[in-house]
Amino acid sequence: MSKRPSEGRSGPSQRSLRVGELVRHALADMLSRGEIHDPVIENHLITVPEVRMSPDMRLATIYVMPLGGKDAQPVLEALERNKKYLRGELSHRVNLKFAPDLRFRIDERFEEAERIEKLLRTPQVQRDLDGAKDGDKDNE
């Protein structure tokens, strides 16, 4: 018995990735055009780096980051306040059978990358990296 191409793979399907990108573009467009009339949202530049769709396409987890990472909590609260409006607008812009429920999260990838970068610059790690380079030279 042969497996279908999607069986045995972990991670999102091509369809959920595609729909997530459509939702991301639509929301980013609404934010950049100032279509969400909320003073907190109007006073911040907000990026939408990723939208993850549930397998049944009924839930969209939207990762956002205000410019510079400032006022993340007020921005999240403002998006939550406008969730109903956003859901309605997204249902018009992205052709889906059901308008997905929206869940907003702060994108913490940049903070995590900065934390790793700082770790890599510590003297202990630099010493270990230098030791590994010396070991490579000995093996040549």
C-alpha positions in Angstrom: 0.0 0.0 0.0 1.5 3.4 -1.0 1.3 6.4 1.2 -0.1 9.7 0.0 2.6 12.4 -0.2 1.3 14.3 2.9 1.2 11.2 5.1 4.1 10.8 7.5 5.1 14.5 7.3 5.0 16.8 10.2 4.1 20.4 9.9 1.5 22.4 8.2 0.0 21.4 4.8 0.6 23.5 1.7 -3.0 24.7 1.8 -2.7 25.9 5.4 0.6 27.7 4.5 -1.0 29.3 1.5 -4.1 30.4 3.4 -2.0 31.7 6.2 0.0 33.9 3.7 -3.3 35.2 2.2 -4.5 36.2 5.7 -1.2 37.7 6.6 -1.1 39.8 3.4 -4.7 41.0 3.9 -4.2 41.9 7.5 -0.8 43.7 6.8 -2.6 45.6 4.0 -5.4 46.7 6.4 -2.8 47.8 8.9 -0.7 49.7 6.4 -3.7 51.5 5.0 -4.9 52.6 8.4 -8.2 50.8 8.0 -8.5 49.8 11.7 -9.7 52.8 13.5 -8.2 52.4 17.0 -5.9 55.0 18.5 -3.4 52.4 19.7 -3.2 50.7 16.3 -3.1 54.0 14.4 -0.1 55.2 16.5 2.1 52.1 15.9 3.7 50.5 13.0 2.8 46.8 13.3 4.4 44.0 11.3 2.7 40.7 10.8 5.6 38.2 10.2 3.5 35.0 10.3 0.0 33.6 10.4 -0.5 29.9 11.3 -3.7 28.3 10.3 -5.2 25.3 12.1 -5.6 22.2 9.9 -9.3 22.8 9.5 -8.7 26.5 8.7 -11.1 27.6 11.5 -8.4 29.3 13.6 -5.7 31.7 12.6 -2.9 32.4 15.0 -1.5 35.8 14.0 1.9 36.8 15.1 2.5 40.5 15.4 5.3 42.8 16.4 5.0 46.6 16.9 8.0 48.5 15.5 10.9 48.3 18.0 8.9 45.9 20.2 7.5 48.8 22.2 4.0 48.7 23.6 3.4 45.1 22.7 0.7 44.5 25.3 -1.4 47.6 24.4 -1.1 46.7 20.7 -2.3 43.1 21.4 -5.2 44.4 23.5 -6.2 46.8 20.7 -6.1 44.0 18.1 -8.3 41.9 20.5 -10.8 44.8 20.8 -11.0 44.9 17.0 -11.1 41.2 16.4 -14.7 41.1 15.3 -14.2 43.8 12.7 -10.9 42.2 11.5 -12.6 38.8 11.2 -15.4 40.3 9.0 -13.0 42.1 6.8 -10.7 39.1 6.4 -13.7 37.0 5.4 -14.4 39.4 2.5 -10.8 39.5 1.4 -9.8 35.9 1.7 -12.2 33.4 0.1 -12.8 30.7 2.7 -15.7 28.5 3.6 -15.6 29.8 7.1 -14.1 33.0 8.5 -11.4 31.8 10.9 -11.4 32.8 14.6 -8.4 35.1 15.2 -5.9 34.7 17.9 -3.1 37.3 18.3 0.3 36.6 19.7 3.5 38.6 20.0 6.2 37.3 17.7 9.2 36.5 20.0 11.5 35.1 17.3 13.6 38.3 17.2 14.1 38.3 21.0 15.1 34.6 20.9 17.6 35.3 18.0 19.1 38.1 20.0 19.4 35.9 23.1 21.2 33.2 21.1 23.4 35.9 19.5 24.4 37.2 23.0 25.2 33.6 24.1 27.4 33.0 21.1 29.4 36.1 22.0 30.1 35.1 25.6 33.8 34.3 26.4 33.0 30.7 27.3 31.4 30.0 23.9 34.2 31.9 22.1 36.8 29.8 23.9 35.0 26.6 22.9 34.7 27.7 19.3 38.3 28.7 19.2 39.2 25.3 20.7 37.2 23.5 18.0 39.0 25.5 15.3 42.4 24.5 16.7 41.2 20.9 16.8 40.3 21.0 13.2 43.7 22.3 12.3 45.4 19.5 14.1 43.4 16.9 12.1 44.6 18.4 8.8 
